[in-house]
Amino acid sequence: MRFVRGPEWLSVALLGLVLGIGFQVISRRISVGAPAARDSTILPSGPEIVFLYLGSAACAHSDDPESIEAVTRAKALLSGAAKEEGLGFSTHGIATDWDPASGLAHLERLGAWDEVSLGRGWGNSTAIRHFFQGSVKPVITPGIVVLFRRMELELRADGLITGYRVQGDRVLMRRYGKSEIQEWVRHGAPASLEGLGNGPLP
């Protein structure tokens, strides 16, 4: 048996350290990109419910363990309700931290997301579109918006996908602030999904 010594031992140790760090970073990224509701490799089509979360690592109420638990529970409740109504379901996490890495770390605490949007503070384009536009009350974090929309694939005669047509983006529910979200979840996170779909999915 040959033992590694001297500089060779140091090279092996450094290689192991680099590989170890690389594996941790890669596995962390995969956990964030994991599908929250369905196989993310299947293009969405048909009616769906969109769960949007707005938060920040710099916001004490967003990063509070009770808020983390309430938002995670809300995702699970809405996912189940959407399935019962025959609706698709997707989750979008938005973190307004100026440092995208801090925002990503915050969203990781809330489990898996189908999409994430990071950075630019209140100037985050997804936050502007879905939270600030059309809101009749002040937007604070944490915040949740639930949308209903219909996604239709545009196909050529030979079956090639040429684009998407999105109908709706109708707001079903808005909840802002830790207390309001917790109260909503205590009541089962209702969002008036009845009649929007085609019956329970298998």
Rosetta constraint file for C-alpha pairs under 8 A:
AtomPair CA 4 CA 8 HARMONIC 6.03 0.50
AtomPair CA 4 CA 9 HARMONIC 5.15 0.50
AtomPair CA 5 CA 9 HARMONIC 4.82 0.50
AtomPair CA 5 CA 10 HARMONIC 7.87 0.50
AtomPair CA 6 CA 10 HARMONIC 6.66 0.50
AtomPair CA 7 CA 11 HARMONIC 6.24 0.50
AtomPair CA 8 CA 12 HARMONIC 6.30 0.50
AtomPair CA 9 CA 13 HARMONIC 6.16 0.50
AtomPair CA 10 CA 14 HARMONIC 6.13 0.50
AtomPair CA 11 CA 15 HARMONIC 6.11 0.50
AtomPair CA 12 CA 16 HARMONIC 6.18 0.50
AtomPair CA 13 CA 17 HARMONIC 6.21 0.50
AtomPair CA 14 CA 18 HARMONIC 6.19 0.50
AtomPair CA 15 CA 19 HARMONIC 6.13 0.50
AtomPair CA 16 CA 20 HARMONIC 5.95 0.50
AtomPair CA 17 CA 21 HARMONIC 6.17 0.50
AtomPair CA 18 CA 22 HARMONIC 6.04 0.50
AtomPair CA 19 CA 23 HARMONIC 6.09 0.50
AtomPair CA 20 CA 24 HARMONIC 6.36 0.50
AtomPair CA 21 CA 25 HARMONIC 6.29 0.50
AtomPair CA 22 CA 26 HARMONIC 6.17 0.50
AtomPair CA 23 CA 27 HARMONIC 6.03 0.50
AtomPair CA 24 CA 28 HARMONIC 6.11 0.50
AtomPair CA 25 CA 29 HARMONIC 6.39 0.50
AtomPair CA 26 CA 30 HARMONIC 6.34 0.50
AtomPair CA 27 CA 31 HARMONIC 6.31 0.50
AtomPair CA 28 CA 32 HARMONIC 6.73 0.50
AtomPair CA 29 CA 33 HARMONIC 6.39 0.50
AtomPair CA 30 CA 34 HARMONIC 6.04 0.50
AtomPair CA 31 CA 108 HARMONIC 7.95 0.50
AtomPair CA 31 CA 112 HARMONIC 6.64 0.50
AtomPair CA 32 CA 108 HARMONIC 6.13 0.50
AtomPair CA 32 CA 111 HARMONIC 7.28 0.50
AtomPair CA 32 CA 112 HARMONIC 5.29 0.50
AtomPair CA 32 CA 113 HARMONIC 6.31 0.50
AtomPair CA 33 CA 112 HARMONIC 6.69 0.50
AtomPair CA 33 CA 113 HARMONIC 6.41 0.50
AtomPair CA 33 CA 114 HARMONIC 6.62 0.50
AtomPair CA 33 CA 115 HARMONIC 7.57 0.50
AtomPair CA 34 CA 40 HARMONIC 7.86 0.50
AtomPair CA 34 CA 112 HARMONIC 5.74 0.50
AtomPair CA 34 CA 113 HARMONIC 6.75 0.50
AtomPair CA 34 CA 114 HARMONIC 7.05 0.50
AtomPair CA 35 CA 39 HARMONIC 6.04 0.50
AtomPair CA 35 CA 40 HARMONIC 5.46 0.50
AtomPair CA 35 CA 112 HARMONIC 6.46 0.50
AtomPair CA 35 CA 113 HARMONIC 6.30 0.50
AtomPair CA 35 CA 114 HARMONIC 5.35 0.50
AtomPair CA 36 CA 90 HARMONIC 7.07 0.50
AtomPair CA 36 CA 91 HARMONIC 6.73 0.50
AtomPair CA 36 CA 112 HARMONIC 5.17 0.50
AtomPair CA 36 CA 113 HARMONIC 5.27 0.50
AtomPair CA 36 CA 114 HARMONIC 5.71 0.50
AtomPair CA 37 CA 79 HARMONIC 6.93 0.50
AtomPair CA 37 CA 89 HARMONIC 6.16 0.50
AtomPair CA 37 CA 90 HARMONIC 6.24 0.50
AtomPair CA 37 CA 91 HARMONIC 7.74 0.50
AtomPair CA 37 CA 114 HARMONIC 7.71 0.50
AtomPair CA 38 CA 89 HARMONIC 7.88 0.50
AtomPair CA 40 CA 114 HARMONIC 7.20 0.50
AtomPair CA 44 CA 88 HARMONIC 7.73 0.50
AtomPair CA 44 CA 151 HARMONIC 6.71 0.50
AtomPair CA 45 CA 150 HARMONIC 7.29 0.50
AtomPair CA 45 CA 151 HARMONIC 4.80 0.50
AtomPair CA 45 CA 152 HARMONIC 5.31 0.50
AtomPair CA 45 CA 153 HARMONIC 6.36 0.50
AtomPair CA 46 CA 87 HARMONIC 7.87 0.50
AtomPair CA 46 CA 88 HARMONIC 7.41 0.50
AtomPair CA 46 CA 150 HARMONIC 5.19 0.50
AtomPair CA 46 CA 151 HARMONIC 4.95 0.50
AtomPair CA 46 CA 152 HARMONIC 5.93 0.50
AtomPair CA 47 CA 87 HARMONIC 5.68 0.50
AtomPair CA 47 CA 88 HARMONIC 6.19 0.50
AtomPair CA 47 CA 148 HARMONIC 7.31 0.50
AtomPair CA 47 CA 149 HARMONIC 5.75 0.50
AtomPair CA 47 CA 150 HARMONIC 4.10 0.50
AtomPair CA 47 CA 151 HARMONIC 6.21 0.50
AtomPair CA 47 CA 196 HARMONIC 7.71 0.50
AtomPair CA 47 CA 197 HARMONIC 6.71 0.50
AtomPair CA 48 CA 82 HARMONIC 7.70 0.50
AtomPair CA 48 CA 87 HARMONIC 4.95 0.50
AtomPair CA 48 CA 88 HARMONIC 4.07 0.50
AtomPair CA 48 CA 89 HARMONIC 5.33 0.50
AtomPair CA 48 CA 90 HARMONIC 7.45 0.50
AtomPair CA 48 CA 148 HARMONIC 5.93 0.50
AtomPair CA 48 CA 149 HARMONIC 5.65 0.50
AtomPair CA 48 CA 150 HARMONIC 6.07 0.50
AtomPair CA 48 CA 151 HARMONIC 7.49 0.50
AtomPair CA 49 CA 82 HARMONIC 6.68 0.50
AtomPair CA 49 CA 87 HARMONIC 6.62 0.50
AtomPair CA 49 CA 88 HARMONIC 6.03 0.50
AtomPair CA 49 CA 89 HARMONIC 4.79 0.50
AtomPair CA 49 CA 90 HARMONIC 6.47 0.50
AtomPair CA 49 CA 146 HARMONIC 6.94 0.50
AtomPair CA 49 CA 147 HARMONIC 5.68 0.50
AtomPair CA 49 CA 148 HARMONIC 4.78 0.50
AtomPair CA 49 CA 149 HARMONIC 6.64 0.50
AtomPair CA 50 CA 89 HARMONIC 5.88 0.50
AtomPair CA 50 CA 90 HARMONIC 5.01 0.50
AtomPair CA 50 CA 91 HARMONIC 5.90 0.50
AtomPair CA 50 CA 92 HARMONIC 7.37 0.50
AtomPair CA 50 CA 146 HARMONIC 5.66 0.50
AtomPair CA 50 CA 147 HARMONIC 4.96 0.50
AtomPair CA 50 CA 148 HARMONIC 6.30 0.50
AtomPair CA 50 CA 149 HARMONIC 7.71 0.50
AtomPair CA 51 CA 75 HARMONIC 7.18 0.50
AtomPair CA 51 CA 78 HARMONIC 7.87 0.50
AtomPair CA 51 CA 89 HARMONIC 7.58 0.50
AtomPair CA 51 CA 90 HARMONIC 6.18 0.50
AtomPair CA 51 CA 91 HARMONIC 4.73 0.50
AtomPair CA 51 CA 92 HARMONIC 6.11 0.50
AtomPair CA 51 CA 144 HARMONIC 7.23 0.50
AtomPair CA 51 CA 145 HARMONIC 6.26 0.50
AtomPair CA 51 CA 146 HARMONIC 4.84 0.50
AtomPair CA 51 CA 147 HARMONIC 6.66 0.50
AtomPair CA 52 CA 91 HARMONIC 6.03 0.50
AtomPair CA 52 CA 92 HARMONIC 4.80 0.50
AtomPair CA 52 CA 93 HARMONIC 6.03 0.50
AtomPair CA 52 CA 94 HARMONIC 7.37 0.50
AtomPair CA 52 CA 144 HARMONIC 5.59 0.50
AtomPair CA 52 CA 145 HARMONIC 5.14 0.50
AtomPair CA 52 CA 146 HARMONIC 6.16 0.50
AtomPair CA 52 CA 147 HARMONIC 7.96 0.50
AtomPair CA 53 CA 91 HARMONIC 7.95 0.50
AtomPair CA 53 CA 92 HARMONIC 6.33 0.50
AtomPair CA 53 CA 93 HARMONIC 5.01 0.50
AtomPair CA 53 CA 94 HARMONIC 5.84 0.50
AtomPair CA 53 CA 142 HARMONIC 7.35 0.50
AtomPair CA 53 CA 143 HARMONIC 5.77 0.50
AtomPair CA 53 CA 144 HARMONIC 4.67 0.50
AtomPair CA 53 CA 145 HARMONIC 6.66 0.50
AtomPair CA 54 CA 93 HARMONIC 6.51 0.50
AtomPair CA 54 CA 94 HARMONIC 4.86 0.50
AtomPair CA 54 CA 95 HARMONIC 5.98 0.50
AtomPair CA 54 CA 96 HARMONIC 7.47 0.50
AtomPair CA 54 CA 127 HARMONIC 7.11 0.50
AtomPair CA 54 CA 141 HARMONIC 6.18 0.50
AtomPair CA 54 CA 142 HARMONIC 5.61 0.50
AtomPair CA 54 CA 143 HARMONIC 4.89 0.50
AtomPair CA 54 CA 144 HARMONIC 6.27 0.50
AtomPair CA 55 CA 59 HARMONIC 7.22 0.50
AtomPair CA 55 CA 62 HARMONIC 5.50 0.50
AtomPair CA 55 CA 63 HARMONIC 7.97 0.50
AtomPair CA 55 CA 94 HARMONIC 6.37 0.50
AtomPair CA 55 CA 95 HARMONIC 5.06 0.50
AtomPair CA 55 CA 96 HARMONIC 6.49 0.50
AtomPair CA 55 CA 141 HARMONIC 5.21 0.50
AtomPair CA 55 CA 142 HARMONIC 4.73 0.50
AtomPair CA 55 CA 143 HARMONIC 6.59 0.50
AtomPair CA 56 CA 62 HARMONIC 6.02 0.50
AtomPair CA 56 CA 63 HARMONIC 7.08 0.50
AtomPair CA 56 CA 95 HARMONIC 5.02 0.50
AtomPair CA 56 CA 96 HARMONIC 5.50 0.50
AtomPair CA 56 CA 97 HARMONIC 5.57 0.50
AtomPair CA 56 CA 103 HARMONIC 6.03 0.50
AtomPair CA 56 CA 106 HARMONIC 6.61 0.50
AtomPair CA 56 CA 141 HARMONIC 7.24 0.50
AtomPair CA 56 CA 142 HARMONIC 7.55 0.50
AtomPair CA 57 CA 62 HARMONIC 6.84 0.50
AtomPair CA 57 CA 63 HARMONIC 5.74 0.50
AtomPair CA 57 CA 95 HARMONIC 7.66 0.50
AtomPair CA 57 CA 97 HARMONIC 6.66 0.50
AtomPair CA 57 CA 102 HARMONIC 6.29 0.50
AtomPair CA 57 CA 103 HARMONIC 5.90 0.50
AtomPair CA 57 CA 105 HARMONIC 7.68 0.50
AtomPair CA 57 CA 106 HARMONIC 5.22 0.50
AtomPair CA 58 CA 63 HARMONIC 7.63 0.50
AtomPair CA 58 CA 97 HARMONIC 6.76 0.50
AtomPair CA 59 CA 63 HARMONIC 6.26 0.50
AtomPair CA 59 CA 141 HARMONIC 7.07 0.50
AtomPair CA 59 CA 142 HARMONIC 7.96 0.50
AtomPair CA 60 CA 64 HARMONIC 5.89 0.50
AtomPair CA 61 CA 67 HARMONIC 6.72 0.50
AtomPair CA 61 CA 141 HARMONIC 7.22 0.50
AtomPair CA 61 CA 142 HARMONIC 6.69 0.50
AtomPair CA 61 CA 177 HARMONIC 7.61 0.50
AtomPair CA 61 CA 178 HARMONIC 6.07 0.50
AtomPair CA 62 CA 67 HARMONIC 6.04 0.50
AtomPair CA 62 CA 68 HARMONIC 7.14 0.50
AtomPair CA 62 CA 141 HARMONIC 6.15 0.50
AtomPair CA 62 CA 142 HARMONIC 4.87 0.50
AtomPair CA 62 CA 178 HARMONIC 7.23 0.50
AtomPair CA 63 CA 67 HARMONIC 6.82 0.50
AtomPair CA 63 CA 68 HARMONIC 6.58 0.50
AtomPair CA 63 CA 106 HARMONIC 7.00 0.50
AtomPair CA 64 CA 68 HARMONIC 6.25 0.50
AtomPair CA 65 CA 69 HARMONIC 6.15 0.50
AtomPair CA 66 CA 70 HARMONIC 6.18 0.50
AtomPair CA 67 CA 71 HARMONIC 6.11 0.50
AtomPair CA 67 CA 142 HARMONIC 7.84 0.50
AtomPair CA 67 CA 178 HARMONIC 6.00 0.50
AtomPair CA 67 CA 181 HARMONIC 7.88 0.50
AtomPair CA 67 CA 182 HARMONIC 7.19 0.50
AtomPair CA 68 CA 72 HARMONIC 6.11 0.50
AtomPair CA 68 CA 109 HARMONIC 7.10 0.50
AtomPair CA 68 CA 110 HARMONIC 5.94 0.50
AtomPair CA 69 CA 73 HARMONIC 6.07 0.50
AtomPair CA 69 CA 110 HARMONIC 7.82 0.50
AtomPair CA 70 CA 74 HARMONIC 6.08 0.50
AtomPair CA 70 CA 181 HARMONIC 7.02 0.50
AtomPair CA 70 CA 182 HARMONIC 5.74 0.50
AtomPair CA 70 CA 185 HARMONIC 6.39 0.50
AtomPair CA 71 CA 75 HARMONIC 6.31 0.50
AtomPair CA 71 CA 110 HARMONIC 7.15 0.50
AtomPair CA 71 CA 181 HARMONIC 7.57 0.50
AtomPair CA 72 CA 76 HARMONIC 6.59 0.50
AtomPair CA 72 CA 110 HARMONIC 5.74 0.50
AtomPair CA 72 CA 111 HARMONIC 7.05 0.50
AtomPair CA 73 CA 77 HARMONIC 6.19 0.50
AtomPair CA 73 CA 185 HARMONIC 7.22 0.50
AtomPair CA 74 CA 78 HARMONIC 6.07 0.50
AtomPair CA 74 CA 185 HARMONIC 5.99 0.50
AtomPair CA 74 CA 188 HARMONIC 7.89 0.50
AtomPair CA 74 CA 189 HARMONIC 6.04 0.50
AtomPair CA 75 CA 79 HARMONIC 6.04 0.50
AtomPair CA 75 CA 91 HARMONIC 7.66 0.50
AtomPair CA 76 CA 80 HARMONIC 6.27 0.50
AtomPair CA 77 CA 81 HARMONIC 6.22 0.50
AtomPair CA 77 CA 188 HARMONIC 6.91 0.50
AtomPair CA 77 CA 189 HARMONIC 6.58 0.50
AtomPair CA 78 CA 82 HARMONIC 6.00 0.50
AtomPair CA 78 CA 189 HARMONIC 6.99 0.50
AtomPair CA 78 CA 190 HARMONIC 7.95 0.50
AtomPair CA 78 CA 191 HARMONIC 7.96 0.50
AtomPair CA 79 CA 83 HARMONIC 6.31 0.50
AtomPair CA 79 CA 89 HARMONIC 6.05 0.50
AtomPair CA 80 CA 84 HARMONIC 6.33 0.50
AtomPair CA 81 CA 85 HARMONIC 6.49 0.50
AtomPair CA 81 CA 193 HARMONIC 7.42 0.50
AtomPair CA 82 CA 86 HARMONIC 6.29 0.50
AtomPair CA 82 CA 87 HARMONIC 4.92 0.50
AtomPair CA 82 CA 88 HARMONIC 6.46 0.50
AtomPair CA 82 CA 89 HARMONIC 6.35 0.50
AtomPair CA 82 CA 193 HARMONIC 7.09 0.50
AtomPair CA 83 CA 87 HARMONIC 5.56 0.50
AtomPair CA 83 CA 88 HARMONIC 6.87 0.50
AtomPair CA 83 CA 89 HARMONIC 7.75 0.50
AtomPair CA 83 CA 200 HARMONIC 5.75 0.50
AtomPair CA 83 CA 201 HARMONIC 5.42 0.50
AtomPair CA 84 CA 199 HARMONIC 6.44 0.50
AtomPair CA 84 CA 200 HARMONIC 4.17 0.50
AtomPair CA 84 CA 201 HARMONIC 6.34 0.50
AtomPair CA 85 CA 193 HARMONIC 7.04 0.50
AtomPair CA 85 CA 194 HARMONIC 6.62 0.50
AtomPair CA 85 CA 195 HARMONIC 7.14 0.50
AtomPair CA 85 CA 196 HARMONIC 6.95 0.50
AtomPair CA 85 CA 197 HARMONIC 5.00 0.50
AtomPair CA 85 CA 198 HARMONIC 6.25 0.50
AtomPair CA 85 CA 199 HARMONIC 4.71 0.50
AtomPair CA 85 CA 200 HARMONIC 5.00 0.50
AtomPair CA 85 CA 201 HARMONIC 7.30 0.50
AtomPair CA 86 CA 197 HARMONIC 4.88 0.50
AtomPair CA 86 CA 198 HARMONIC 4.98 0.50
AtomPair CA 86 CA 199 HARMONIC 4.53 0.50
AtomPair CA 86 CA 200 HARMONIC 4.45 0.50
AtomPair CA 86 CA 201 HARMONIC 4.79 0.50
AtomPair CA 87 CA 196 HARMONIC 7.53 0.50
AtomPair CA 87 CA 197 HARMONIC 5.23 0.50
AtomPair CA 87 CA 198 HARMONIC 7.30 0.50
AtomPair CA 87 CA 200 HARMONIC 7.98 0.50
AtomPair CA 87 CA 201 HARMONIC 7.51 0.50
AtomPair CA 90 CA 113 HARMONIC 7.90 0.50
AtomPair CA 90 CA 114 HARMONIC 6.05 0.50
AtomPair CA 91 CA 113 HARMONIC 5.39 0.50
AtomPair CA 91 CA 114 HARMONIC 5.24 0.50
AtomPair CA 91 CA 115 HARMONIC 6.51 0.50
AtomPair CA 92 CA 113 HARMONIC 5.95 0.50
AtomPair CA 92 CA 114 HARMONIC 6.00 0.50
AtomPair CA 92 CA 115 HARMONIC 4.74 0.50
AtomPair CA 92 CA 116 HARMONIC 5.52 0.50
AtomPair CA 92 CA 117 HARMONIC 7.66 0.50
AtomPair CA 93 CA 107 HARMONIC 6.51 0.50
AtomPair CA 93 CA 113 HARMONIC 6.33 0.50
AtomPair CA 93 CA 115 HARMONIC 6.36 0.50
AtomPair CA 93 CA 116 HARMONIC 4.68 0.50
AtomPair CA 93 CA 117 HARMONIC 6.34 0.50
AtomPair CA 94 CA 107 HARMONIC 7.77 0.50
AtomPair CA 94 CA 116 HARMONIC 5.73 0.50
AtomPair CA 94 CA 117 HARMONIC 4.73 0.50
AtomPair CA 94 CA 118 HARMONIC 6.00 0.50
AtomPair CA 94 CA 126 HARMONIC 7.28 0.50
AtomPair CA 94 CA 127 HARMONIC 6.89 0.50
AtomPair CA 95 CA 100 HARMONIC 7.78 0.50
AtomPair CA 95 CA 103 HARMONIC 4.87 0.50
AtomPair CA 95 CA 104 HARMONIC 7.11 0.50
AtomPair CA 95 CA 106 HARMONIC 7.50 0.50
AtomPair CA 95 CA 107 HARMONIC 7.02 0.50
AtomPair CA 95 CA 116 HARMONIC 7.93 0.50
AtomPair CA 95 CA 117 HARMONIC 6.42 0.50
AtomPair CA 95 CA 118 HARMONIC 5.11 0.50
AtomPair CA 95 CA 119 HARMONIC 6.49 0.50
AtomPair CA 96 CA 103 HARMONIC 6.67 0.50
AtomPair CA 96 CA 118 HARMONIC 6.14 0.50
AtomPair CA 96 CA 119 HARMONIC 5.12 0.50
AtomPair CA 96 CA 120 HARMONIC 6.19 0.50
AtomPair CA 96 CA 121 HARMONIC 4.31 0.50
AtomPair CA 96 CA 122 HARMONIC 6.14 0.50
AtomPair CA 96 CA 124 HARMONIC 6.44 0.50
AtomPair CA 96 CA 127 HARMONIC 7.98 0.50
AtomPair CA 97 CA 102 HARMONIC 6.52 0.50
AtomPair CA 97 CA 103 HARMONIC 5.25 0.50
AtomPair CA 97 CA 118 HARMONIC 7.15 0.50
AtomPair CA 97 CA 119 HARMONIC 5.26 0.50
AtomPair CA 97 CA 120 HARMONIC 6.82 0.50
AtomPair CA 97 CA 121 HARMONIC 5.43 0.50
AtomPair CA 98 CA 103 HARMONIC 7.88 0.50
AtomPair CA 98 CA 119 HARMONIC 4.79 0.50
AtomPair CA 98 CA 120 HARMONIC 5.14 0.50
AtomPair CA 98 CA 121 HARMONIC 5.30 0.50
AtomPair CA 99 CA 103 HARMONIC 6.59 0.50
AtomPair CA 99 CA 119 HARMONIC 5.98 0.50
AtomPair CA 100 CA 104 HARMONIC 6.08 0.50
AtomPair CA 100 CA 118 HARMONIC 5.21 0.50
AtomPair CA 100 CA 119 HARMONIC 4.85 0.50
AtomPair CA 101 CA 105 HARMONIC 6.22 0.50
AtomPair CA 102 CA 106 HARMONIC 6.34 0.50
AtomPair CA 103 CA 107 HARMONIC 6.33 0.50
AtomPair CA 103 CA 118 HARMONIC 6.15 0.50
AtomPair CA 103 CA 119 HARMONIC 7.04 0.50
AtomPair CA 104 CA 108 HARMONIC 6.19 0.50
AtomPair CA 104 CA 118 HARMONIC 6.99 0.50
AtomPair CA 105 CA 109 HARMONIC 6.79 0.50
AtomPair CA 106 CA 110 HARMONIC 7.31 0.50
AtomPair CA 107 CA 111 HARMONIC 7.08 0.50
AtomPair CA 108 CA 112 HARMONIC 6.94 0.50
AtomPair CA 117 CA 124 HARMONIC 7.69 0.50
AtomPair CA 117 CA 126 HARMONIC 6.79 0.50
AtomPair CA 118 CA 124 HARMONIC 7.21 0.50
AtomPair CA 119 CA 124 HARMONIC 6.19 0.50
AtomPair CA 120 CA 124 HARMONIC 4.97 0.50
AtomPair CA 122 CA 127 HARMONIC 7.02 0.50
AtomPair CA 122 CA 128 HARMONIC 7.38 0.50
AtomPair CA 123 CA 127 HARMONIC 7.38 0.50
AtomPair CA 123 CA 128 HARMONIC 6.74 0.50
AtomPair CA 124 CA 128 HARMONIC 6.28 0.50
AtomPair CA 125 CA 129 HARMONIC 6.19 0.50
AtomPair CA 126 CA 130 HARMONIC 6.07 0.50
AtomPair CA 126 CA 131 HARMONIC 7.86 0.50
AtomPair CA 127 CA 131 HARMONIC 5.22 0.50
AtomPair CA 127 CA 132 HARMONIC 6.60 0.50
AtomPair CA 128 CA 132 HARMONIC 4.84 0.50
AtomPair CA 128 CA 133 HARMONIC 6.02 0.50
AtomPair CA 129 CA 133 HARMONIC 5.54 0.50
AtomPair CA 130 CA 134 HARMONIC 7.94 0.50
AtomPair CA 130 CA 145 HARMONIC 7.49 0.50
AtomPair CA 131 CA 135 HARMONIC 6.43 0.50
AtomPair CA 131 CA 139 HARMONIC 6.95 0.50
AtomPair CA 131 CA 145 HARMONIC 7.17 0.50
AtomPair CA 132 CA 139 HARMONIC 6.66 0.50
AtomPair CA 135 CA 139 HARMONIC 7.49 0.50
AtomPair CA 139 CA 143 HARMONIC 7.41 0.50
AtomPair CA 139 CA 176 HARMONIC 6.52 0.50
AtomPair CA 140 CA 176 HARMONIC 5.75 0.50
AtomPair CA 140 CA 177 HARMONIC 6.01 0.50
AtomPair CA 141 CA 176 HARMONIC 6.41 0.50
AtomPair CA 141 CA 177 HARMONIC 5.63 0.50
AtomPair CA 141 CA 178 HARMONIC 7.69 0.50
AtomPair CA 142 CA 176 HARMONIC 6.12 0.50
AtomPair CA 142 CA 177 HARMONIC 5.19 0.50
AtomPair CA 142 CA 178 HARMONIC 6.18 0.50
AtomPair CA 143 CA 174 HARMONIC 7.56 0.50
AtomPair CA 143 CA 175 HARMONIC 5.73 0.50
AtomPair CA 143 CA 176 HARMONIC 4.35 0.50
AtomPair CA 143 CA 177 HARMONIC 6.00 0.50
AtomPair CA 143 CA 181 HARMONIC 7.64 0.50
AtomPair CA 144 CA 173 HARMONIC 7.98 0.50
AtomPair CA 144 CA 174 HARMONIC 5.80 0.50
AtomPair CA 144 CA 175 HARMONIC 5.24 0.50
AtomPair CA 144 CA 176 HARMONIC 6.46 0.50
AtomPair CA 144 CA 181 HARMONIC 7.70 0.50
AtomPair CA 145 CA 171 HARMONIC 7.11 0.50
AtomPair CA 145 CA 172 HARMONIC 7.67 0.50
AtomPair CA 145 CA 173 HARMONIC 5.75 0.50
AtomPair CA 145 CA 174 HARMONIC 4.60 0.50
AtomPair CA 145 CA 175 HARMONIC 6.59 0.50
AtomPair CA 146 CA 171 HARMONIC 6.02 0.50
AtomPair CA 146 CA 172 HARMONIC 5.54 0.50
AtomPair CA 146 CA 173 HARMONIC 5.22 0.50
AtomPair CA 146 CA 174 HARMONIC 6.62 0.50
AtomPair CA 146 CA 191 HARMONIC 7.48 0.50
AtomPair CA 147 CA 169 HARMONIC 5.61 0.50
AtomPair CA 147 CA 170 HARMONIC 5.36 0.50
AtomPair CA 147 CA 171 HARMONIC 4.54 0.50
AtomPair CA 147 CA 172 HARMONIC 5.49 0.50
AtomPair CA 147 CA 173 HARMONIC 7.28 0.50
AtomPair CA 148 CA 168 HARMONIC 6.62 0.50
AtomPair CA 148 CA 169 HARMONIC 5.47 0.50
AtomPair CA 148 CA 170 HARMONIC 5.14 0.50
AtomPair CA 148 CA 171 HARMONIC 6.50 0.50
AtomPair CA 148 CA 172 HARMONIC 6.76 0.50
AtomPair CA 149 CA 166 HARMONIC 6.90 0.50
AtomPair CA 149 CA 167 HARMONIC 5.69 0.50
AtomPair CA 149 CA 168 HARMONIC 4.53 0.50
AtomPair CA 149 CA 169 HARMONIC 4.71 0.50
AtomPair CA 149 CA 170 HARMONIC 6.35 0.50
AtomPair CA 150 CA 166 HARMONIC 5.76 0.50
AtomPair CA 150 CA 167 HARMONIC 5.03 0.50
AtomPair CA 150 CA 168 HARMONIC 6.33 0.50
AtomPair CA 150 CA 169 HARMONIC 7.93 0.50
AtomPair CA 151 CA 164 HARMONIC 6.87 0.50
AtomPair CA 151 CA 165 HARMONIC 6.04 0.50
AtomPair CA 151 CA 166 HARMONIC 4.86 0.50
AtomPair CA 151 CA 167 HARMONIC 6.58 0.50
AtomPair CA 152 CA 164 HARMONIC 5.75 0.50
AtomPair CA 152 CA 165 HARMONIC 5.09 0.50
AtomPair CA 152 CA 166 HARMONIC 6.34 0.50
AtomPair CA 153 CA 161 HARMONIC 6.77 0.50
AtomPair CA 153 CA 162 HARMONIC 7.82 0.50
AtomPair CA 153 CA 163 HARMONIC 6.23 0.50
AtomPair CA 153 CA 164 HARMONIC 4.82 0.50
AtomPair CA 153 CA 165 HARMONIC 6.41 0.50
AtomPair CA 154 CA 161 HARMONIC 5.83 0.50
AtomPair CA 154 CA 162 HARMONIC 5.55 0.50
AtomPair CA 154 CA 163 HARMONIC 5.11 0.50
AtomPair CA 154 CA 164 HARMONIC 5.51 0.50
AtomPair CA 154 CA 165 HARMONIC 6.87 0.50
AtomPair CA 155 CA 159 HARMONIC 5.46 0.50
AtomPair CA 155 CA 160 HARMONIC 5.49 0.50
AtomPair CA 155 CA 161 HARMONIC 4.59 0.50
AtomPair CA 155 CA 162 HARMONIC 5.66 0.50
AtomPair CA 155 CA 163 HARMONIC 7.40 0.50
AtomPair CA 156 CA 160 HARMONIC 5.31 0.50
AtomPair CA 156 CA 161 HARMONIC 6.53 0.50
AtomPair CA 156 CA 162 HARMONIC 6.80 0.50
AtomPair CA 172 CA 191 HARMONIC 6.09 0.50
AtomPair CA 172 CA 192 HARMONIC 7.02 0.50
AtomPair CA 173 CA 191 HARMONIC 6.01 0.50
AtomPair CA 175 CA 180 HARMONIC 6.13 0.50
AtomPair CA 175 CA 181 HARMONIC 5.78 0.50
AtomPair CA 175 CA 184 HARMONIC 7.89 0.50
AtomPair CA 176 CA 180 HARMONIC 6.14 0.50
AtomPair CA 176 CA 181 HARMONIC 6.56 0.50
AtomPair CA 177 CA 181 HARMONIC 6.23 0.50
AtomPair CA 178 CA 182 HARMONIC 6.15 0.50
AtomPair CA 179 CA 183 HARMONIC 6.13 0.50
AtomPair CA 180 CA 184 HARMONIC 6.20 0.50
AtomPair CA 181 CA 185 HARMONIC 6.22 0.50
AtomPair CA 182 CA 186 HARMONIC 6.15 0.50
AtomPair CA 183 CA 187 HARMONIC 6.59 0.50
AtomPair CA 184 CA 188 HARMONIC 6.71 0.50
AtomPair CA 184 CA 189 HARMONIC 5.12 0.50
AtomPair CA 184 CA 190 HARMONIC 7.33 0.50
AtomPair CA 185 CA 189 HARMONIC 4.46 0.50
AtomPair CA 185 CA 190 HARMONIC 8.00 0.50
AtomPair CA 193 CA 197 HARMONIC 7.88 0.50
